[in-house]
Amino acid sequence: MSSADKNLSVFKTEGLPDISSKKFGILVAEWNTEVTEKLFEGAYQTLINNGASPENIERGNVPGSFELTLGAQWFAERRDIDAVIALGVVIQGETKHNDYINHAVAQGITNVSLKSGKPVIFGVLTPNNMEQALDRAGGVHGNKGDEAAITAIKMLGLNNQIATAGAY
């Protein structure tokens, strides 16, 4: 389902795990700050609203979305970080730069998650224009930051479920 048909800020919250002791790293791309700051606000507030402690949320800034991958790796390498949320936006322009960047970032985030065994969440918008980006950063389609944070929480819950089931 496309985000044009779904509100990114509406999700099921039943059965969410206790995250009061979990530590989150949130990476924010500085490119298109009008959008990325709104993504951060959404992710941060969703974590707080679902039980995260403010002192357990650490923010890191990177110059652009391409740098999210390395920043995510640095956060994921830390023993005290339980989940990483990578937030950015790459707007389609007159060249194909967005195709290359989006593919590289998606693959890189996936690789970091698999390598670290931790949830590393892809919270990168890939819109055609600034209006679509703003619509998905707290506008008419909700906030991708909210969705990224709830995804991190749910993945921590799944990890706990699997680890608990395997500990007979």
C-alpha positions, 0 to 999 in steps of 0.5 A: 500500500502506498503512503498516499493510501495510508496514514504513516502515523496510524499503526497498531500499538497493542502488545508493544514491549516495555522500552523504558530501559532500551536505548535508541540512536536516531540519525538525522540527515541535515540535507532538507532540514525542513523535512528531516527535523519533522521526521525527528520530532515524530520519531522522538515523540513516538518513542517517548509516548510509548515509554522510552526515557528521554535520556535513552534517546541519542541523536546524531546528525549526518550531512546527507542521507548517503551518510546515514549508513555509516552513522547507523553502523557506528551507532549499531556497534555500540553495546548500549544501543538497542535500535537505530533509526535512520531519518532522511529524505532524497527528493527526485531531481533532474538527474538520477542521483536519487536512484543511486543514493536511495538504493545505496542507503537502503542496501547499506541500512539492511547490511548494518542491521544484518551485521549487527543483529539490531533493528536499524530502521530505514526512515528515508523518504523518497518523494518526487517533490518537496510537497510530497516530502512534507505530506509524509513528514507530519502532513496529510499522510502522517509522519514517516518518523512516527512509523520508523520509531514504532517499527523499531519498538516492534522489532525489539519486541519480536527479538525479545519474543524469539529470544524468550521462546528459544530459552527453554 
